[in-house]
Amino acid sequence: MAGRSNTPGGNQDQYGEDWAKGLTQQFEQLLRTKRLTEFEQSRSNRSRLDSEGPRERQSSSNLRAPSIAGSSSGSRPSSSYGHGSPALPPSYSSLRNLPKIPTPPAPHDKDSQKFRNLLISLSLTPTKYENPGLLDEALQVIPLDRIYSEAEEESQVLMAQAESMGDGRKAEWGYQDCVVRALLRWFKRSFFTWVNNPPCPVCLSPTVAKGMTQPTPEENACGALRVELYECSNQSCRAYERFPRYSDVWRLLQTRRGRCGEWANCFSMLCRAVGGRVRWVWNAEDHIWTEVYSEHKQRWIHVDACEEAWDNPRLYTDGWGKQMSYCVAFSIDGATDVTRRYVRKSEHALERSRCPEEVMLYIMQEIKNLRRANVSKEQRFRLEKEDSREDRELRGYVVASITQAVTRMAPGSSGSSASAATVAPRPSATTPANDDQKLPVEQPGRQSGNAEWVAARGEAGRRNQQFQDPRDPPRR
């Protein structure tokens, strides 16, 4: 093929990017041919059954019974009728390849209705970031001189690195991206504090969890629907400490502490305050993070303030060993199911049983329509174009996963990570590098939270393998 090398040392590169691309094209062509054959066979079976009379239909059905019974083991059963049926309907296996149509939840489907109501209520979270008074308050908290100075310095370094390559490439990140990166470092290292068990308010001794308690009216007014109760471990003190789980961003600017929910909520609002377009990403397996839109890259970037993670969507599956079912990104412009960005392999995917996929598509479109009801025609067109571009990106992850899986089966790969890395497609000068460049062994384990809490959530992963970027100073 085009990707094979004729040189003696070319065996390592003979299964490179061109080989994988050619294999993908062959696979797609075979799949198209198979679907066309199934469709034509289904249509011919239906026309033959329609043209036969009742006697002929039953007679031909009886004659075909042994062959149908023998061939049905390798495909989906065509009918649930018994042997007494006058005829079997044609196979509809080709219909499995048709695109899913957004469908509203059925009135009797209580689970789908409940999930729809949950997602619509969650979609209100990023709308709170548009409060001008709140954004002004946030700007009073952020050390803007420091953030912009660090961003300018990093931006200049990245531009110099790109120019030194001499091939006309763009810098890895734009200036606005560098602003968010500087904000992320400051937020993690200097501003917000992670809470495992809050210290005793009297003697500062460690506390022990005692369960949940009812919020006070003041706590409830600040969005604390849950309050954790802790007791001092000092026998001579035994004081109690309340830990309200606030959802009000203004209150979080005052407390500056919490876990992943509070971290993502406050950081997303601060990104909005410095001019970024943000998404608040909800995961059904109890984690929250942020996405920021990069005009430089023309795509959404994964950002996790708890881990100081930037553009590393495979962190949770490859690093933490986390399995996930739903990852939904909410913004002021709507909602998007971004699970494919964060779950690339079937072993990391949990069953999506909250609602049928057709209903999930309907809910996402319903929220988009709600959020975009009053936008201009030009803005709506821009957002729809952006949606289409992101959909191609998400579908590309599925294709890349299939390609890499097929590539690993190439002769000489032996299924090892080193061989897989050798034959995996690599970015070229014309294809921008995406967020798939980190190998699983380079993914860090979870850094936030104590060991017992992380283990209880099943997110330990490679926790003991400390990951530190040599370009960054030590964290606090």
Salt bridges, closest charged atoms under 4 A:
GLU38 OE2 - LYS34 NZ 2.57
GLU130 OE2 - ARG272 NE 2.84
GLU150 OE2 - ARG146 NE 3.39
GLU150 OE1 - ARG185 NH2 3.51
GLU154 OE2 - ARG181 NH2 2.84
GLU154 OE1 - ARG185 NH2 3.96
ASP167 OD2 - ARG169 NH2 2.85
GLU219 OE1 - ARG242 NH2 2.80
GLU228 OE2 - ARG245 NH1 3.19
GLU228 OE2 - ARG259 NH1 2.86
GLU231 OE1 - LYS210 NZ 3.46
GLU231 OE2 - ARG238 NH1 3.64
GLU241 OE2 - ARG257 NH2 3.88
GLU262 OE2 - ARG245 NE 2.59
ASP286 OD2 - ARG457 NH1 2.79
GLU291 OE1 - ARG279 NH1 2.97
GLU291 OE2 - ARG341 NH1 2.90
ASP304 OD2 - HIS287 NE2 2.93
GLU307 OE2 - ARG446 NE 3.93
GLU308 OE2 - ARG189 NH2 2.53
GLU308 OE1 - ARG475 NE 3.56
ASP311 OD2 - ARG299 NH2 3.09
ASP318 OD2 - ARG314 NE 2.88
ASP333 OD2 - ARG277 NH2 3.69
ASP337 OD2 - ARG352 NH2 2.57
GLU357 OE2 - ARG352 NE 2.89
GLU358 OE2 - LYS100 NZ 3.79
GLU366 OE2 - ARG116 NH2 2.70
GLU386 OE2 - ARG277 NH2 2.89
GLU386 OE1 - ARG382 NH1 3.82
ASP387 OD2 - LYS368 NZ 3.70
ASP387 OD2 - ARG372 NH1 2.83
GLU390 OE2 - ARG279 NH1 2.80
GLU390 OE2 - ARG341 NH2 2.96
ASP391 OD1 - ARG340 NH2 3.53
ASP391 OD2 - ARG395 NE 2.99
GLU393 OE2 - ARG341 NH2 3.29
ASP435 OD2 - ARG299 NH1 3.86
ASP435 OD1 - ARG344 NH2 3.37
ASP436 OD1 - ARG314 NH1 3.53
ASP436 OD1 - ARG344 NH1 2.30
GLU459 OE2 - LYS322 NZ 2.65
GLU459 OE1 - ARG446 NH1 2.35
GLU459 OE1 - ARG457 NE 3.20
ASP469 OD2 - ARG471 NH2 3.08
ASP472 OD2 - ARG189 NH2 3.62
